[in-house]
Amino acid sequence: MNNILLMLPGPVNVEPNVLAAMSKNIVNHRGDEFGRIYNETCEKMSKVFKTQNQSYILTSSGTGGMEAAIANIANPKEKILSVVGGKFGERFADIARVHGIDVEELAIEWGTAVTPEAIEAALEADENIKAVSLIHNETSTGVAAPIKEIGKVMKNYDALYVVDTVSSLAGDNVEVDKYGIDVCVTGSQKCLAAPPGLSAITLSDDAWKAVENVDAQTYYFNMKKYRESGNKNPAQTPYTPSVSSIYGLLEALNDIEKEGLDNRIARHHKNAEACRNAVKALGLDLFAEEEHASCTVTAVKMPEGKTDDEIRGTMLNKYGVQLAGGQDHLKGKIFRIGHMGSTNYKELAITFTALGMTLNEAGIDVEAGAGVTALAETYLQ
Ligand SMILES: *Cc1c(COP(=O)(O)O)cnc(C)c1O
């Protein structure tokens, strides 16, 4: 067994019962048994999305789900407003461009959150915007966008509200119907705590109306096909799904049900608060504006004059704790601590014990146990 503790913003450590569920034998994906499993998995996904609408499971990583979300709702040359404040916002915009969609970027400084006012102003200025695409939890910077407040603005416009909740669903508050989200997409290997390989998507009635009038420039991710196959009896997917991954996802969704979705979200918020307090207690600075800090991943500025090797390298090679680095221009400037899925105080205690020692070994004069003390104090509050 691999005993590296993954403190990444996905993939996350997977519980043994989820791994065991994946070892069941394969069944015919067009038969009754799979139909029941697929239906149950989709229904449980809809509960986690907090929507009355149907969900669909795609055999692809989260990016495939992002592509499905965009490619089915706009024709080439139609316009999408794409919020870009990090790596995944860039990806959403790039996907739209690949499909020949006209992209208007709403660029925000990395580490900050888009405001509802900025979105409102962009929609006021251009009535041809057919959809707004947004990353809820920008994993590259550790920022959570105010999707509830943005949803209130979106209700005053016809534009579709397309949200990537890949690194937030089942970790942070996401209420698809209440916030008026038209297309919501997520991935299996983040807060859902299932293995990588699946994405899930749900579409509102308005989104489906758009889908009807779009000549989707995608074969595999054509959502009309997923709807058609999902409505068959037994329910199925248009192409062979990763049956084993779906066994795993269903088991992970059962675990979420047992914990209670709201309890799980509260746990993520508490862990994030403890993590931020521990970071500060070790004399380190947070990268993202704290008011919009993510509750699933914390981005930390690299200590002055230190390298990725000295911090993340020691954490991994000496202490067996894997942290994520910065991406693009943030490479070597930040590191990121993922605390999603089943992560709790135990994993954070190991992480901050190791980080305190690592900082000392890198020549930083800080009390090695200060992070762990701050964790304990936060959990005791
Ligand atoms: C991880 C992630 C994705 C999808 O990445 P994949 O590697 O394709 O699963 C998309 N959006 C966000 C915000 C993510 O964190």
The ligand as a Gaussian input file, in Angstrom:
#p B3LYP/6-31G(d) Opt

LIG

0 1
 C       -9.853000      19.289000     -10.787000
 C      -10.695000      20.351000     -11.425000
 C      -11.265000      20.200000     -12.699000
 C      -11.127000      18.988000     -13.549000
 O       -9.911000      18.458000     -13.685000
 P       -9.718000      16.976000     -14.212000
 O       -8.275000      16.763000     -14.039000
 O      -10.158000      16.953000     -15.630000
 O      -10.597000      16.096000     -13.369000
 C      -12.071000      21.197000     -13.178000
 N      -12.328000      22.293000     -12.474000
 C      -11.821000      22.483000     -11.245000
 C      -12.162000      23.714000     -10.508000
 C      -10.986000      21.519000     -10.683000
 O      -10.476000      21.694000      -9.460000

